[in-house]
Amino acid sequence: MPAPASHLDLALRLLPLLDLTSLGEDDTPAQIAALCAAAVSASPGPAAVCVYPEHVTTARHALGEGTIRVATVVNFPEGNGGVERIHRETRRALAAGAEEIDMVFDYRAFLRGDVALARDGVIACREACGKDVPLKLILETGVLGETSLIHRASRIGIEAGVDLLKTSTGKVAVNATLSAAGAMLDAIEATGGHCGLKVSGGIRTLDDAAPYLALADTRMGPDWATPRHFRIGASALFSAVLAAIH
């Protein structure tokens, strides 16, 4: 039985906003190639496939010359690698073929009051990316907790020139929440709406995803949530979206 019209419309809207993600410590090249094949076969395709740095080359070859981008993670998942390591990891990932970078904010430094160190890591990654490579900053909002801290960290990222703010690594107990996304959108809206939002962690179904898209529409306007400004990092959600479409 086909999905209800509302679910079908939602699924078609979500698909090009997805970062199809596999960040398992035991991922194999064969699994990454299969993930990329699934991405390529989808119509429309997801915005990106996000994998560990060691799988970037495999993903790049498997995706071919289409529009789906290769994203990878830096300073992941703990966020405490230091400025030099962040710069080095970023340059290495780009050399391997990464086209987007998801970097973990040094939230521990931020929480202990070393805002300069946390900011410097973001600046180093932005410098390594150059102006053309999209940079998503993972705040780990479930650890930051308070909306005031999430808002402040968001402002640091925006001022350092990140392209999207991202909620979570998916590796901690609390991942994406609507309150965290709202605090991030507060900062985005206050700075002109040029920075985007990526939500990730625990978003497995269309019903999980719908409130985040609705929040973005309400806060930023119905035309804002394009792949440039809005992403959802997911693996199970991709299957749910395809099931609703087909």
N, C-alpha and C positions, 0 to 999 in steps of 0.2 A: 504494500500500500504506500503511495507517495506521501511525503510529509505534508502537513497542513501548509497553506500558502504562506502564513506568517513565518513558520520555521524555514520554509524554502527560501523566502526572501532574505531572512537573517543569515542563513547558511551561505547564500551567494554573495552577500555583502562581507561576511567574515573571511571567506577563503583567501582573497588577495591581501588581507591584513595579517595573516598568520606568519609567524616565524616557526616553521616546522622544526622541532628541536629534539636532538638526541644527545644527552650529556651524561651517559652512563659510563662508569669507570671501566666496564668490561665491553664497551662497544668495539666491534671489529670492522675492518674495512668492508667486508661483505655486507654487514648490517647497514653501514652508512650508504653503500652503493644502492641497496634496496630501498632505503629511505628516500634517496634522491630520485630513484626511478618512480616511486609513488608520487613524489612532488611534481615531476615532469608530466606524469600522466593526468594530473588534475587540470581541470579547465573551469575557471581561470586558475592559474597556479598560485601557490603561496608567495609572499613577498621574498622570503629567504628560507634557507636551511641553516640551522645553527648547530655546530658540532665543535668538539674539542680541537685544539690547534693541530694535533697529530693527524687528524682526519680531513684537514682542509684540502689537501691536494686530491685525495680520493673524491671528495664532494665536488670539487671544481671540475674534474674530468667527467664525473657521472652526470652532472647537470648540463654539460655541453655549453652551447652558445646562446641559450635562451635568456629569458629575463629574470629567472630566479637567481637571487644573489647568495653568495656564501658568507655566512656570519660565523664568527668564533668568539671565544671568551678570553679575557685577559685579567690577570690578578684574581683568578677564580679558584675556589669559591670563597676563600677566607678574607680576601681584600687587603692583606697586610704584606704584600710583596716588596713594597718600597718603590721609590720613584724610578731608579735606574732599571730595575727589573721590569716595571710596567712599560717603560720606553722600549726596552729590548724585546720583550714578548710581543709588543705591538708591531714593531718593525719586522720581526721574524714571521708573524702571522700574515702580514701583508705580502711579504716576499713569497710565501707559500701559495698565495692566491686568494686570501680572504678579502672580501669587499665591504664588510661591515664589522665593527668591533663592539662587543658588549663587555664593558670593563666594570669590575666591582670597585665601588667606592671604598676607601679605607674608613669604614664606619667605626672601627674600634678607635682609631686616632681621633676621629671626630667626637666620639662620645667621651673620650678622656680630656677633651679640650684642645687637642693639637689640630686645630682647624687648618693651619698653614700646611702641615704635612698632607692632610687629606686633599686639600685644594691642589697642592703641587703635583700629586699623582694624576689628577684629572688633566691638569695643564700639560703634563708630560705625554699623556696618551693623545691628547688633542694635537700636540705638536708632531708626534710620530705619525698620526693619521693624515696630517695635512688638512686642507680645507674641503676636499672632495669625498673623503671616506666617512660615511655616517658613523657617529660614535654614540652608543647608548650607555648611559651610566646606571649601573645597578646599585640602588641605595640600600638594599636589604631592610626594607621598611618594617618587617616583622621584628627585627632586632632594635631598630630605632624607636619603635613603639609610639611615642607621643607625636601627635600631628604637628606640634610646633617644631619638633626636631626634624620631622620629615620635610616640612616646609623650608626650614633653614638649609638643610642639605640640598634640597632641590634648587634653591637660589644659588648655592655655591656651584652646582653643576651647570646651571644656565649661564652664570656669569663667566664660567670657564669655557663656554662655547660648545657644550654637548648638543647633539641633535635630538636625542630623546632621553627622557628619564624612565628608568625601568624599576619596577617594584622589587624584584626578588631573584635570587639565584635558583630557588626551588630546592635548596639544600638545607633549609632550616625549618623549625617547627611551624612558624607562621609565615605565610607567603602573601600573595596579593589579597588585599581587602578593599572594599569600597571606600572606607574612611581614608586609607592611605592614598588611594588614587585621587580622592577629592582634595587632599592636602597638596598633592603634586600638581593637580590642575589649578589650584589657587595660585601657586607660584608661576605656573606657565601663563595663566591669564594675566597676572600682574605684570609680567614682563613682555606682553604683546602677543602671546600665542604663537611665537615662532618655533619654540621647542615643542617636541612631541612627547607622547606617553606610550610606554610599553608595559603591559601587565602580564605577569607570569607567575606560575606556581599554583597548582590546584584548580586550574580552569579546564575542566574535562568535558563539559557538555554545553550545548547551546544555551541552556538555562543558566549555566554558570557565566557564560560570556555576555549574554544580553544586557545585564545591568551596567557593565562597564562601557559598552558601546552607547547605551542610553545616557549614561552620565556624561560622556564626552560630547554627545549631541546636544544635551541640555546646556552644558557649561560653555562649550566652544562654538556651537552652531552646527547644523546638519551637514555642512560641506567640509568640516575640518578633518574628520576621521578618514583620511586617506593613508596609504602606506607611508607617505612622507611624515605624517604626524601621529599615527596610531598603529600599534602592533599588539598582537597577543602571542606570547611565547607558549607553545603547546605541542603535545604529541597526541594524546588521546582525543583532543578536540578536533584535530584534523580528520580522524576517522568518523567522528560524530557529524561533522560538517558534510563529508562525502556521503554518509548514509542518508542524510536529509535531502541531499540533492538527487541522489540516485534511487 
